[in-house]
Amino acid sequence: MSPTTLMILISSLATGTIITLSSYHWLLAWIGLEINTLAIIPIISKQHHPRSTEAATKYFLTQAAASALILFSSTVNAWETGTWNILSMTNPQANILLTMALAMKLGLAPTHFWLPEVLQGSTMKTALIISTWQKLAPTALMFLTINNLSPKILLTMGLLSTTIGGWGGLNQTQLRKIMAYSSIAHLGWIAAIAPMMTNIMILNLMIYITMTTSMFLALITTQSKTIQDTTTSWTSSPTITITTMLTLLSLGGLPPLSGFLPKWLILEELTTQNLTLMATLLAMTSLLSLFFYLRLTYTTTLTLSPNTPPIKHKWRFKPKTSKLLTITLPASTMILPLTPMMLL
């Protein structure tokens, strides 16, 4: 793909998201989502491989169906109330349709089936965009309409997503599929806290994006695509191997690291709202995700591949460490002490 074409597509991608973020009219928000979808399709399918074509087709069909559902729900609400304002979604049926559409856009269970397949058919960089940037616009719409959405449906979706995200990742050997199930689980936490505390929801989204970006950049640098590839990542760069381990543990939500912060706040808020059972179930389902994060940590830092080259380092490839990795890494591992400042 030529640099000019890629620049146009990335600009369109950013423009679509910004239009949705800044809109107050449902048609404008829908236009932003459509621009976003149409811009990412060529980026997914640029490999000219049957797998990437399949991924692009699945992504297009799912996102088109979700956009149509958003348009239908807003039309139903406009028919009932006479307004197209995003903040005036008062029709219960329209709100249920909107919740399902946003869940499909985000990859929340039970409409999560497209996400692992699309990520597996994409390149690592494209998978990074789908896992991070593409979550901003639907989350913004959820943020704007959260006062009218059903808390019971969101809590059920959140619990289902954390369960499926943990369970589905256990059986995977492909790192992109593991990151897809990780995304489903993290978005489950976001959906669970959304009806109660939107500021914790935004904080969780920011930390999730930072950790996922850091993890994908580390995998891109070491050229790792399967669990077996992580066993030789130390030959590329021992420093990145250590940082990958810390990022994985942070994704799992272990206490000294940044990933513990949103889970801690969410469990505290759920307990305050007398949803103790929900908090307990969420904490238990996160153990499933923690298992495959720990398995990846183990293969990355504590095992040697049976076919390790006789030389100590990969002499043929000098890793080009991304500057973005040096920015996202401290944020994805070391911001837990800043918790009091973030809650002001």
N, C-alpha and C positions, 0 to 999 in steps of 0.2 A: 504494500500500500504506500502510495506517495506521501511525503510529508504534508503537502498541501491538503490532500483529501483527509488525512488523519487530523490535521488541525481544524478543518471544517467540522468534522464529526465530533471531536472533543468539545469545540465551541458550542455546537448544537446541543450536546449533552448537558453542558453547564447551563446554557440558556433555558432549556426545558425545565430543569430543576428550579432555577431562579424564578421563572414565570409562575410555577406552582407555589413556591414559597411566598411570593409577594401578592398572590391573587386573593380577591375577596368574592369573586363571582365564579360559580361552578363551571361555566363554559371555559373561562380562562384557565382554571386549574386543570381541566380536562385537556385543553390544548397543550399545556406544558407537559403533561404526562405523555401525550402522544408524540410530541417532539423528542422527548427523552427516549421513548421506546424505539422510534424510527432511527435515532442516531446510533443506538448501541447495536442494532441488528447487523450492520456491515462490519462493525468491530469484532463481533463474535464470529462471523462467518468468513473473515479475511484469510483463514488458513487454506481454503479450497480443499477441504478434507471432508469426507462424508460425515464424520463425527461432529465437526463444527457446524456443518449445514443442518444436521439434525438438532443440535443445541439451539441454533438461531431460530429454527422453525418452532421448536417447543416454547422458547422464550416469547416469540412473537404471538403465538396463539394464546398463551396464558395471559400475557399483558394486555392483549387486545380484548379478551373476554373480561378482564378485570376493569379496564377502562370503560367498556360498554356498560358494565354493571354500575359503575360510578355515575355515568351519564343517566342511566335508567333511574337510579335511586334519587338523584337530584331532580330529575323531571317529575317523579312521583311527588316529591316534597314541594316542588314549585306548583304543581297542579293543586295541591292541598292548601298551601299557605300563600301562594301568589308572589313569592320572593325567591331569587336565585342566590341569596347571600349564604356563604358557607357557614356562618355562625348561626343561621336560622333553620337548622335541620331538626324540626320538631315532630315530623311524622314517624311513628314507631316502625312501620314496615320499611320505610326508606332507610332508617338507621340500621336495621338488621342487614339489608342489602349492602349498605355502605361498609359495614363491618366486615362482611364476607369479601367484598371487593378489595379492601385494604389488606386483609389477611392474605389474599391471593397475590397482591402486589409485593408484599413483604416476604412471603414464603412462610407464613405462620401455619402450623398444623390446624385443621386437616387439609389445607390446600397447599401443602409444601412439596408435593411430589416432583415438581419441575426443577427445583433448585439444585439438588445433587447432580442431576443429569446435565443441566445446562453448564454448571461449573466444570464438570468433568470433560465436556466437549469444548471448553474454551481454553485459551492460553492462561498462564498464571497471572499476567497483567490484566487481562480481561476479567478473570475471576475476581481479582482484587476490586475492580471497578463495580462489578455486580454486587459484591458483598458489602461494599461501603457506600459509595456515592449514590447508588440506585435506591438505597434505603431512605434517603433524606426526604424526598418528595412525599411518599406515602406516610411517613412518620409525621411530617408537617401537617398533612390533612387530618391525621388521627389527633394530633395536638389541638388543632382548631375546633374539631367537632367532639372532643372528648366529653363535654358536659351533656351531650345528648345520646352518646353511645351506651349500650347496655353493659354495666359492670360485670354481670354474671357471664355473659358471652365472652368478654375479654379475659376474665379470670380463668374460665374453662379452656379457652384457646391457649392462654399462657401456660397452664399446667400441662396441657396436651403437647405443646411445642417443646417444653423442657424434657418431657418424657421421651418423645419420639427423637428429639435431637440427641439425647444421650444414648438411647437404645440403638438408633440407626448407625451411629458412629462406631459402635463396638465391633462391627463385622467388616470394617473397611480397611483396605490396604492402600488405597489411593489418597494422597494428601488433600487433593482438591475436594473429594467427597467428604473427607473428615472435616475440612473447614466449612463445607456446606452445612453439615449437621451441627457443627459448632454454632454457625450463624442462626440456625433454626432455634437452638436452645437459648442463645442470648436474646433473641427477639421475643422469645416466650417470657423472659424476665421483664422485658420492656412492656409487653402487653399486660402483664400481671399488675404492674405498679401504675400504669397509665390512668385508671379511673380515680386514683387516690392522690398521687403527688406527681404533677407533671414536671416539676423541676428535677426530681430524681430520675424520671424517665429520660429527660434530655441529657442529664449527667451520665446515665447508663449508656445512652446511644453514643455520646462522645468518647467515652472510655472504650466501648466495644469497637468503634471505628479505628481508634488509635492502636489498640492491641492487634486487631486483624490486619491493619496496614503493616505494622511492624513484623508480624508473622509471615505474611506473604512476601515482603521484601527480603526477609532472611531466606525463605525458600527459593526465591528467584536468584539470589546471589549464589547460593550453594548448588543451584540447578537440581533441586530435589523434587521428585514427583510422586514417589512411593515411599512407604516406610523403610524399605530396604535401602533406598538412596540416602536416608538420613544417617545410616551407619558409617558412611564414608564422608560425611560433611566436615568432619574435623580435619581432613586432609586439605580442604579448601581454605578454611580459616578457623583456627581454634577460638578466636574471639567471638566470631559469629555463632559458633556452636554454643558457647556459654550464654550469649544473649538470646539465642533461640530457646534454650532451656528455661531461662527466666520468663520469657514471653509465654511459653506454654503453661508454666505454673501460674502465671498471672491470669491467663484465659480460664484456667481451672478454678480460680478464685481463692487461692491460698493466702493466708493472712498478711504476711509482710508486704505483699505486692499490690499493685493498683487494682487488679481485678476483684479483690476482696471488698473494696469500697462500695460499689453499687449493690452487691449482694447483701452486704451487711445492712445498708440503709433500707433496702427493700424488705428484708426480713423484719427489721425493727418496725417499719411502718405497717406492715401486714399484721404484726402482733399488736400494735397500738389500736388497729381497727378491729380487734377481736377476731381476726382471721388466722387463728393459731394453727388450725389444721392445714390450711392452704400454705402457710409459711413452712410447716414441717414437711409437707409433700414436695414443695419446691426445693427445699434443702436436700431431701433424699434423692430426687431425680438428678440434681446437679452432681451427685456422686457418680452417676453413670458417665457423664461427660468427663469428670475428673479421671476416671479409669483410662480412657484412651489418650487423654493429655499426658498422664503419667507414663503410659506405654511409649508414647512418642519421645518423652523426655529420656526414658531409659535407653531406647535405641539410639538417640542422638548422642548422648554423653557417656554411656556406660558399656556400649557394645562395640565390637569390631566386626566388620563384615568378613565373611569367610574368604572373599576374594580381594582382600586389601592389597593394593599395589606394594611392591617391595620398597619403594621409596617413601619418604616421610610425607612429602607434599605433592599435590598435583602440579607438576612442573609446567605442564602445557597451558594451564589456565591460571591467570592471575585474577582473583576476584575483584570486580569493580563494585565497591561498597557504595550503595546509594546514600546521598546526603540526607534524603528523607528518612532513612533508617536511623541515622544518628539523632534526628529530631524526635521521631516517634518512640524510640526505645526508652529514653528516660521517662516519658509520659506514661508508657504502658507498664512500667515496673515500679516507679518510685514516687508516686504522688499521694500515697496513703496518708503521710503526715499532714498534707494540706486539707484534709477533710473538714476541719472547722471553718476554714476560709470559704470553702465551696458551699457550705450550708447557710452562709449569712444572707 
